[in-house]
Amino acid sequence: MTLDREIETIGSRIARESTIDEALLARLRAAYPQWRFTLCSEDDTGEREPYLTFDGFDLHLVRLSATGCASLTPWPEQSSGILVALHES
């Protein structure tokens, strides 16, 4: 499975859930140990364009640098984490 397809699969899995919370992220971490998952509000991402948008949330990709600093990236091959940004109602 390509990285793009895996990220889409993760997003679709999240979209099927009735509640997006830390318990869901714990299940995702168990199912996809190669990814780091973080939950936040869309307001916390600023004006950054999401990698994927779903009803109720966006997915952003996170890259960790050699120094351990995290940043958002549009490139799956550079990412090691997925930020789930909940839409504000």
Biopython code that builds the backbone (N, CA, C, O; Angstrom):
import numpy as np
from Bio.PDB.StructureBuilder import StructureBuilder

atoms = [
    (1, "MET", "N", (0.852, -1.177, 0.000)),
    (1, "MET", "CA", (0.000, 0.000, 0.000)),
    (1, "MET", "C", (0.897, 1.239, 0.000)),
    (1, "MET", "O", (1.865, 1.312, 0.756)),
    (2, "THR", "N", (0.571, 2.201, -0.843)),
    (2, "THR", "CA", (1.347, 3.437, -0.897)),
    (2, "THR", "C", (1.049, 4.292, 0.333)),
    (2, "THR", "O", (0.035, 4.097, 1.003)),
    (3, "LEU", "N", (1.929, 5.229, 0.621)),
    (3, "LEU", "CA", (1.707, 6.135, 1.749)),
    (3, "LEU", "C", (0.429, 6.939, 1.563)),
    (3, "LEU", "O", (-0.343, 7.105, 2.507)),
    (4, "ASP", "N", (0.200, 7.442, 0.345)),
    (4, "ASP", "CA", (-1.026, 8.200, 0.074)),
    (4, "ASP", "C", (-2.256, 7.371, 0.412)),
    (4, "ASP", "O", (-3.178, 7.854, 1.070)),
    (5, "ARG", "N", (-2.266, 6.129, -0.040)),
    (5, "ARG", "CA", (-3.421, 5.253, 0.188)),
    (5, "ARG", "C", (-3.574, 4.928, 1.668)),
    (5, "ARG", "O", (-4.693, 4.878, 2.178)),
    (6, "GLU", "N", (-2.466, 4.707, 2.358)),
    (6, "GLU", "CA", (-2.533, 4.410, 3.791)),
    (6, "GLU", "C", (-3.118, 5.595, 4.562)),
    (6, "GLU", "O", (-3.940, 5.405, 5.459)),
    (7, "ILE", "N", (-2.703, 6.805, 4.220)),
    (7, "ILE", "CA", (-3.218, 8.002, 4.888)),
    (7, "ILE", "C", (-4.711, 8.163, 4.596)),
    (7, "ILE", "O", (-5.484, 8.510, 5.488)),
    (8, "GLU", "N", (-5.111, 7.915, 3.363)),
    (8, "GLU", "CA", (-6.542, 7.967, 3.020)),
    (8, "GLU", "C", (-7.327, 6.928, 3.811)),
    (8, "GLU", "O", (-8.431, 7.211, 4.278)),
    (9, "THR", "N", (-6.774, 5.740, 3.965)),
    (9, "THR", "CA", (-7.425, 4.676, 4.735)),
    (9, "THR", "C", (-7.581, 5.090, 6.193)),
    (9, "THR", "O", (-8.633, 4.869, 6.794)),
    (10, "ILE", "N", (-6.553, 5.681, 6.753)),
    (10, "ILE", "CA", (-6.621, 6.162, 8.131)),
    (10, "ILE", "C", (-7.700, 7.231, 8.259)),
    (10, "ILE", "O", (-8.497, 7.197, 9.197)),
    (11, "GLY", "N", (-7.733, 8.177, 7.325)),
    (11, "GLY", "CA", (-8.759, 9.219, 7.358)),
    (11, "GLY", "C", (-10.158, 8.648, 7.257)),
    (11, "GLY", "O", (-11.060, 9.093, 7.967)),
    (12, "SER", "N", (-10.354, 7.668, 6.386)),
    (12, "SER", "CA", (-11.666, 7.034, 6.245)),
    (12, "SER", "C", (-12.055, 6.296, 7.520)),
    (12, "SER", "O", (-13.221, 6.295, 7.917)),
    (13, "ARG", "N", (-11.079, 5.675, 8.149)),
    (13, "ARG", "CA", (-11.352, 4.988, 9.420)),
    (13, "ARG", "C", (-11.792, 5.988, 10.485)),
    (13, "ARG", "O", (-12.741, 5.727, 11.225)),
    (14, "ILE", "N", (-11.121, 7.112, 10.567)),
    (14, "ILE", "CA", (-11.493, 8.145, 11.534)),
    (14, "ILE", "C", (-12.890, 8.667, 11.224)),
    (14, "ILE", "O", (-13.694, 8.870, 12.135)),
    (15, "ALA", "N", (-13.182, 8.884, 9.949)),
    (15, "ALA", "CA", (-14.478, 9.439, 9.532)),
    (15, "ALA", "C", (-15.651, 8.537, 9.917)),
    (15, "ALA", "O", (-16.767, 9.022, 10.107)),
    (16, "ARG", "N", (-15.409, 7.242, 10.032)),
    (16, "ARG", "CA", (-16.479, 6.313, 10.413)),
    (16, "ARG", "C", (-16.789, 6.332, 11.907)),
    (16, "ARG", "O", (-17.803, 5.782, 12.337)),
    (17, "GLU", "N", (-15.935, 6.953, 12.691)),
    (17, "GLU", "CA", (-16.101, 6.974, 14.142)),
    (17, "GLU", "C", (-17.104, 8.041, 14.566)),
    (17, "GLU", "O", (-17.200, 9.097, 13.940)),
    (18, "SER", "N", (-17.843, 7.762, 15.621)),
    (18, "SER", "CA", (-18.803, 8.749, 16.121)),
    (18, "SER", "C", (-18.122, 9.791, 17.006)),
    (18, "SER", "O", (-18.609, 10.914, 17.133)),
    (19, "THR", "N", (-17.000, 9.420, 17.617)),
    (19, "THR", "CA", (-16.257, 10.340, 18.477)),
    (19, "THR", "C", (-14.777, 10.290, 18.109)),
    (19, "THR", "O", (-14.179, 9.218, 18.017)),
    (20, "ILE", "N", (-14.206, 11.461, 17.904)),
    (20, "ILE", "CA", (-12.775, 11.562, 17.633)),
    (20, "ILE", "C", (-12.127, 12.102, 18.894)),
    (20, "ILE", "O", (-12.279, 13.276, 19.230)),
    (21, "ASP", "N", (-11.402, 11.232, 19.592)),
    (21, "ASP", "CA", (-10.796, 11.609, 20.867)),
    (21, "ASP", "C", (-9.496, 10.834, 21.068)),
    (21, "ASP", "O", (-9.046, 10.115, 20.176)),
    (22, "GLU", "N", (-8.902, 10.989, 22.243)),
    (22, "GLU", "CA", (-7.629, 10.329, 22.530)),
    (22, "GLU", "C", (-7.758, 8.808, 22.529)),
    (22, "GLU", "O", (-6.797, 8.111, 22.207)),
    (23, "ALA", "N", (-8.936, 8.282, 22.885)),
    (23, "ALA", "CA", (-9.139, 6.831, 22.853)),
    (23, "ALA", "C", (-9.041, 6.317, 21.409)),
    (23, "ALA", "O", (-8.452, 5.265, 21.162)),
    (24, "LEU", "N", (-9.609, 7.051, 20.476)),
    (24, "LEU", "CA", (-9.495, 6.677, 19.065)),
    (24, "LEU", "C", (-8.035, 6.741, 18.631)),
    (24, "LEU", "O", (-7.556, 5.834, 17.950)),
    (25, "LEU", "N", (-7.328, 7.785, 19.010)),
    (25, "LEU", "CA", (-5.922, 7.891, 18.630)),
    (25, "LEU", "C", (-5.112, 6.738, 19.202)),
    (25, "LEU", "O", (-4.180, 6.260, 18.555)),
    (26, "ALA", "N", (-5.449, 6.287, 20.398)),
    (26, "ALA", "CA", (-4.754, 5.129, 20.986)),
    (26, "ALA", "C", (-4.982, 3.882, 20.124)),
    (26, "ALA", "O", (-4.058, 3.097, 19.913)),
    (27, "ARG", "N", (-6.200, 3.703, 19.629)),
    (27, "ARG", "CA", (-6.485, 2.563, 18.753)),
    (27, "ARG", "C", (-5.728, 2.693, 17.429)),
    (27, "ARG", "O", (-5.227, 1.702, 16.898)),
    (28, "LEU", "N", (-5.647, 3.912, 16.901)),
    (28, "LEU", "CA", (-4.898, 4.137, 15.663)),
    (28, "LEU", "C", (-3.411, 3.856, 15.867)),
    (28, "LEU", "O", (-2.759, 3.275, 15.000)),
    (29, "ARG", "N", (-2.883, 4.269, 17.012)),
    (29, "ARG", "CA", (-1.461, 4.017, 17.305)),
    (29, "ARG", "C", (-1.174, 2.517, 17.348)),
    (29, "ARG", "O", (-0.123, 2.064, 16.895)),
    (30, "ALA", "N", (-2.115, 1.757, 17.894)),
    (30, "ALA", "CA", (-1.942, 0.300, 17.953)),
    (30, "ALA", "C", (-2.022, -0.319, 16.558)),
    (30, "ALA", "O", (-1.277, -1.248, 16.246)),
    (31, "ALA", "N", (-2.916, 0.191, 15.726)),
    (31, "ALA", "CA", (-3.103, -0.350, 14.381)),
    (31, "ALA", "C", (-2.019, 0.113, 13.402)),
    (31, "ALA", "O", (-1.678, -0.607, 12.463)),
    (32, "TYR", "N", (-1.488, 1.300, 13.620)),
    (32, "TYR", "CA", (-0.486, 1.890, 12.721)),
    (32, "TYR", "C", (0.705, 2.381, 13.555)),
    (32, "TYR", "O", (0.887, 3.588, 13.711)),
    (33, "PRO", "N", (1.510, 1.469, 14.087)),
    (33, "PRO", "CA", (2.608, 1.875, 14.982)),
    (33, "PRO", "C", (3.689, 2.712, 14.311)),
    (33, "PRO", "O", (4.488, 3.349, 14.997)),
    (34, "GLN", "N", (3.727, 2.721, 12.999)),
    (34, "GLN", "CA", (4.722, 3.516, 12.279)),
    (34, "GLN", "C", (4.373, 5.009, 12.258)),
    (34, "GLN", "O", (5.210, 5.831, 11.885)),
    (35, "TRP", "N", (3.150, 5.365, 12.653)),
    (35, "TRP", "CA", (2.696, 6.752, 12.648)),
    (35, "TRP", "C", (2.536, 7.277, 14.065)),
    (35, "TRP", "O", (2.148, 6.541, 14.972)),
    (36, "ARG", "N", (2.834, 8.536, 14.245)),
    (36, "ARG", "CA", (2.518, 9.250, 15.483)),
    (36, "ARG", "C", (1.246, 10.037, 15.223)),
    (36, "ARG", "O", (1.126, 10.695, 14.189)),
    (37, "PHE", "N", (0.300, 9.978, 16.141)),
    (37, "PHE", "CA", (-0.979, 10.656, 15.970)),
    (37, "PHE", "C", (-1.139, 11.736, 17.031)),
    (37, "PHE", "O", (-0.825, 11.532, 18.204)),
    (38, "THR", "N", (-1.636, 12.889, 16.592)),
    (38, "THR", "CA", (-1.890, 14.016, 17.475)),
    (38, "THR", "C", (-3.266, 14.573, 17.149)),
    (38, "THR", "O", (-3.672, 14.604, 15.987)),
    (39, "LEU", "N", (-3.978, 15.010, 18.171)),
    (39, "LEU", "CA", (-5.311, 15.584, 18.017)),
    (39, "LEU", "C", (-5.269, 17.046, 18.422)),
    (39, "LEU", "O", (-4.678, 17.394, 19.444)),
    (40, "CYS", "N", (-5.902, 17.912, 17.617)),
    (40, "CYS", "CA", (-5.971, 19.330, 17.950)),
    (40, "CYS", "C", (-7.181, 19.945, 17.256)),
    (40, "CYS", "O", (-7.930, 19.258, 16.561)),
    (41, "SER", "N", (-7.359, 21.234, 17.454)),
    (41, "SER", "CA", (-8.397, 22.000, 16.771)),
    (41, "SER", "C", (-7.816, 22.545, 15.470)),
    (41, "SER", "O", (-6.614, 22.792, 15.380)),
    (42, "GLU", "N", (-8.660, 22.731, 14.473)),
    (42, "GLU", "CA", (-8.180, 23.307, 13.211)),
    (42, "GLU", "C", (-7.598, 24.699, 13.429)),
    (42, "GLU", "O", (-6.745, 25.139, 12.658)),
    (43, "ASP", "N", (-8.046, 25.389, 14.461)),
    (43, "ASP", "CA", (-7.506, 26.716, 14.763)),
    (43, "ASP", "C", (-6.024, 26.656, 15.135)),
    (43, "ASP", "O", (-5.303, 27.639, 14.969)),
    (44, "ASP", "N", (-5.571, 25.509, 15.634)),
    (44, "ASP", "CA", (-4.182, 25.357, 16.040)),
    (44, "ASP", "C", (-3.227, 25.191, 14.859)),
    (44, "ASP", "O", (-2.011, 25.260, 15.035)),
    (45, "THR", "N", (-3.763, 24.975, 13.665)),
    (45, "THR", "CA", (-2.897, 24.756, 12.498)),
    (45, "THR", "C", (-2.653, 26.034, 11.705)),
    (45, "THR", "O", (-1.895, 26.023, 10.735)),
    (46, "GLY", "N", (-3.277, 27.120, 12.101)),
    (46, "GLY", "CA", (-3.092, 28.377, 11.382)),
    (46, "GLY", "C", (-3.697, 28.301, 9.997)),
    (46, "GLY", "O", (-4.765, 27.719, 9.809)),
    (47, "GLU", "N", (-3.032, 28.874, 9.052)),
    (47, "GLU", "CA", (-3.527, 28.931, 7.676)),
    (47, "GLU", "C", (-2.981, 27.798, 6.814)),
    (47, "GLU", "O", (-3.064, 27.861, 5.588)),
    (48, "ARG", "N", (-2.434, 26.778, 7.431)),
    (48, "ARG", "CA", (-1.833, 25.680, 6.672)),
    (48, "ARG", "C", (-2.889, 24.874, 5.931)),
    (48, "ARG", "O", (-3.953, 24.580, 6.475)),
    (49, "GLU", "N", (-2.593, 24.525, 4.706)),
    (49, "GLU", "CA", (-3.480, 23.712, 3.881)),
    (49, "GLU", "C", (-3.397, 22.263, 4.357)),
    (49, "GLU", "O", (-2.295, 21.729, 4.482)),
    (50, "PRO", "N", (-4.528, 21.613, 4.626)),
    (50, "PRO", "CA", (-4.474, 20.216, 5.078)),
    (50, "PRO", "C", (-4.060, 19.279, 3.955)),
    (50, "PRO", "O", (-4.213, 19.600, 2.776)),
    (51, "TYR", "N", (-3.544, 18.138, 4.324)),
    (51, "TYR", "CA", (-3.220, 17.108, 3.346)),
    (51, "TYR", "C", (-4.509, 16.497, 2.800)),
    (51, "TYR", "O", (-4.649, 16.298, 1.594)),
    (52, "LEU", "N", (-5.449, 16.204, 3.700)),
    (52, "LEU", "CA", (-6.764, 15.695, 3.329)),
    (52, "LEU", "C", (-7.827, 16.338, 4.211)),
    (52, "LEU", "O", (-7.571, 16.659, 5.371)),
    (53, "THR", "N", (-9.007, 16.522, 3.660)),
    (53, "THR", "CA", (-10.129, 17.076, 4.408)),
    (53, "THR", "C", (-11.275, 16.074, 4.402)),
    (53, "THR", "O", (-11.623, 15.507, 3.366)),
    (54, "PHE", "N", (-11.848, 15.873, 5.571)),
    (54, "PHE", "CA", (-13.002, 15.015, 5.750)),
    (54, "PHE", "C", (-14.095, 15.828, 6.435)),
    (54, "PHE", "O", (-13.847, 16.945, 6.891)),
    (55, "ASP", "N", (-15.285, 15.279, 6.506)),
    (55, "ASP", "CA", (-16.379, 15.941, 7.201)),
    (55, "ASP", "C", (-16.067, 15.961, 8.694)),
    (55, "ASP", "O", (-16.082, 14.917, 9.346)),
    (56, "GLY", "N", (-15.787, 17.133, 9.230)),
    (56, "GLY", "CA", (-15.526, 17.276, 10.660)),
    (56, "GLY", "C", (-14.080, 17.372, 11.071)),
    (56, "GLY", "O", (-13.789, 17.725, 12.214)),
    (57, "PHE", "N", (-13.155, 17.065, 10.163)),
    (57, "PHE", "CA", (-11.738, 17.135, 10.527)),
    (57, "PHE", "C", (-10.855, 17.189, 9.276)),
    (57, "PHE", "O", (-11.274, 16.846, 8.170)),
    (58, "ASP", "N", (-9.623, 17.632, 9.500)),
    (58, "ASP", "CA", (-8.585, 17.635, 8.464)),
    (58, "ASP", "C", (-7.439, 16.754, 8.931)),
    (58, "ASP", "O", (-7.251, 16.546, 10.130)),
    (59, "LEU", "N", (-6.687, 16.246, 7.991)),
    (59, "LEU", "CA", (-5.446, 15.545, 8.302)),
    (59, "LEU", "C", (-4.277, 16.367, 7.792)),
    (59, "LEU", "O", (-4.245, 16.785, 6.635)),
    (60, "HIS", "N", (-3.327, 16.588, 8.669)),
    (60, "HIS", "CA", (-2.072, 17.250, 8.323)),
    (60, "HIS", "C", (-0.956, 16.244, 8.554)),
    (60, "HIS", "O", (-1.073, 15.376, 9.420)),
    (61, "LEU", "N", (0.099, 16.347, 7.808)),
    (61, "LEU", "CA", (1.248, 15.463, 7.967)),
    (61, "LEU", "C", (2.326, 16.179, 8.760)),
    (61, "LEU", "O", (2.571, 17.371, 8.574)),
    (62, "VAL", "N", (2.967, 15.430, 9.649)),
    (62, "VAL", "CA", (3.981, 15.983, 10.535)),
    (62, "VAL", "C", (5.327, 15.332, 10.233)),
    (62, "VAL", "O", (5.432, 14.116, 10.072)),
    (63, "ARG", "N", (6.337, 16.165, 10.161)),
    (63, "ARG", "CA", (7.709, 15.710, 9.942)),
    (63, "ARG", "C", (8.531, 16.057, 11.177)),
    (63, "ARG", "O", (8.439, 17.171, 11.692)),
    (64, "LEU", "N", (9.327, 15.116, 11.649)),
    (64, "LEU", "CA", (10.265, 15.385, 12.734)),
    (64, "LEU", "C", (11.645, 15.606, 12.141)),
    (64, "LEU", "O", (12.109, 14.817, 11.318)),
    (65, "SER", "N", (12.298, 16.679, 12.561)),
    (65, "SER", "CA", (13.647, 16.952, 12.066)),
    (65, "SER", "C", (14.662, 16.166, 12.892)),
    (65, "SER", "O", (14.315, 15.540, 13.894)),
    (66, "ALA", "N", (15.886, 16.208, 12.469)),
    (66, "ALA", "CA", (16.962, 15.528, 13.188)),
    (66, "ALA", "C", (17.125, 16.062, 14.607)),
    (66, "ALA", "O", (17.619, 15.358, 15.488)),
    (67, "THR", "N", (16.711, 17.304, 14.823)),
    (67, "THR", "CA", (16.825, 17.900, 16.156)),
    (67, "THR", "C", (15.611, 17.593, 17.033)),
    (67, "THR", "O", (15.580, 17.959, 18.208)),
    (68, "GLY", "N", (14.609, 16.918, 16.456)),
    (68, "GLY", "CA", (13.424, 16.561, 17.218)),
    (68, "GLY", "C", (12.284, 17.550, 17.115)),
    (68, "GLY", "O", (11.222, 17.333, 17.698)),
    (69, "CYS", "N", (12.487, 18.642, 16.378)),
    (69, "CYS", "CA", (11.424, 19.629, 16.195)),
    (69, "CYS", "C", (10.416, 19.116, 15.173)),
    (69, "CYS", "O", (10.795, 18.508, 14.172)),
    (70, "ALA", "N", (9.146, 19.358, 15.424)),
    (70, "ALA", "CA", (8.092, 18.920, 14.510)),
    (70, "ALA", "C", (7.630, 20.088, 13.654)),
    (70, "ALA", "O", (7.595, 21.235, 14.100)),
    (71, "SER", "N", (7.272, 19.768, 12.403)),
    (71, "SER", "CA", (6.710, 20.772, 11.511)),
    (71, "SER", "C", (5.734, 20.071, 10.568)),
    (71, "SER", "O", (5.829, 18.865, 10.340)),
    (72, "LEU", "N", (4.798, 20.844, 10.026)),
    (72, "LEU", "CA", (3.855, 20.293, 9.062)),
    (72, "LEU", "C", (4.522, 20.216, 7.697)),
    (72, "LEU", "O", (5.317, 21.083, 7.332)),
    (73, "THR", "N", (4.195, 19.185, 6.957)),
    (73, "THR", "CA", (4.761, 18.991, 5.626)),
    (73, "THR", "C", (3.661, 18.516, 4.676)),
    (73, "THR", "O", (2.744, 17.820, 5.115)),
    (74, "PRO", "N", (3.721, 18.861, 3.421)),
    (74, "PRO", "CA", (2.737, 18.354, 2.459)),
    (74, "PRO", "C", (3.162, 17.016, 1.833)),
    (74, "PRO", "O", (2.409, 16.451, 1.040)),
    (75, "TRP", "N", (4.343, 16.504, 2.171)),
    (75, "TRP", "CA", (4.908, 15.336, 1.505)),
    (75, "TRP", "C", (4.860, 14.102, 2.398)),
    (75, "TRP", "O", (5.527, 14.056, 3.432)),
    (76, "PRO", "N", (4.073, 13.100, 2.005)),
    (76, "PRO", "CA", (3.970, 11.874, 2.799)),
    (76, "PRO", "C", (5.316, 11.189, 3.047)),
    (76, "PRO", "O", (5.547, 10.659, 4.134)),
    (77, "GLU", "N", (6.193, 11.196, 2.065)),
    (77, "GLU", "CA", (7.470, 10.503, 2.218)),
    (77, "GLU", "C", (8.377, 11.163, 3.254)),
    (77, "GLU", "O", (9.343, 10.548, 3.704)),
    (78, "GLN", "N", (8.084, 12.394, 3.636)),
    (78, "GLN", "CA", (8.855, 13.086, 4.674)),
    (78, "GLN", "C", (8.173, 13.019, 6.035)),
    (78, "GLN", "O", (8.729, 13.500, 7.022)),
    (79, "SER", "N", (7.000, 12.442, 6.106)),
    (79, "SER", "CA", (6.218, 12.507, 7.340)),
    (79, "SER", "C", (6.371, 11.255, 8.196)),
    (79, "SER", "O", (6.633, 10.158, 7.702)),
    (80, "SER", "N", (6.199, 11.460, 9.479)),
    (80, "SER", "CA", (6.207, 10.351, 10.426)),
    (80, "SER", "C", (4.992, 10.436, 11.351)),
    (80, "SER", "O", (4.790, 9.573, 12.205)),
    (81, "GLY", "N", (4.191, 11.482, 11.173)),
    (81, "GLY", "CA", (3.034, 11.655, 12.033)),
    (81, "GLY", "C", (1.850, 12.237, 11.297)),
    (81, "GLY", "O", (1.981, 12.842, 10.233)),
    (82, "ILE", "N", (0.686, 12.035, 11.899)),
    (82, "ILE", "CA", (-0.563, 12.558, 11.356)),
    (82, "ILE", "C", (-1.235, 13.385, 12.431)),
    (82, "ILE", "O", (-1.484, 12.907, 13.537)),
    (83, "LEU", "N", (-1.527, 14.634, 12.092)),
    (83, "LEU", "CA", (-2.228, 15.544, 12.982)),
    (83, "LEU", "C", (-3.703, 15.565, 12.563)),
    (83, "LEU", "O", (-4.025, 15.902, 11.424)),
    (84, "VAL", "N", (-4.582, 15.207, 13.484)),
    (84, "VAL", "CA", (-6.020, 15.219, 13.229)),
    (84, "VAL", "C", (-6.546, 16.534, 13.790)),
    (84, "VAL", "O", (-6.581, 16.727, 15.005)),
    (85, "ALA", "N", (-6.951, 17.428, 12.909)),
    (85, "ALA", "CA", (-7.405, 18.766, 13.309)),
    (85, "ALA", "C", (-8.928, 18.821, 13.191)),
    (85, "ALA", "O", (-9.476, 18.787, 12.089)),
    (86, "LEU", "N", (-9.599, 18.905, 14.330)),
    (86, "LEU", "CA", (-11.056, 18.923, 14.362)),
    (86, "LEU", "C", (-11.580, 20.271, 13.911)),
    (86, "LEU", "O", (-11.068, 21.314, 14.316)),
    (87, "HIS", "N", (-12.605, 20.246, 13.070)),
    (87, "HIS", "CA", (-13.263, 21.478, 12.632)),
    (87, "HIS", "C", (-14.052, 22.057, 13.782)),
    (87, "HIS", "O", (-14.684, 21.326, 14.544)),
    (88, "GLU", "N", (-14.015, 23.357, 13.906)),
    (88, "GLU", "CA", (-14.800, 24.057, 14.914)),
    (88, "GLU", "C", (-16.216, 24.215, 14.408)),
    (88, "GLU", "O", (-16.422, 24.535, 13.237)),
    (89, "SER", "N", (-17.196, 23.998, 15.266)),
    (89, "SER", "CA", (-18.591, 24.130, 14.845)),
    (89, "SER", "C", (-19.091, 25.532, 15.054)),
    (89, "SER", "O", (-20.248, 25.826, 14.753)),
]
sb = StructureBuilder()
sb.init_structure("model")
sb.init_model(0)
sb.init_chain("A")
sb.init_seg("    ")
for serial, (resi, resn, name, xyz) in enumerate(atoms, 1):
    if name == "N":
        sb.init_residue(resn, " ", resi, " ")
    sb.init_atom(name, np.array(xyz, "f"), 0.0, 1.0, " ", f" {name:<3s}", serial, name[0])
structure = sb.get_structure()
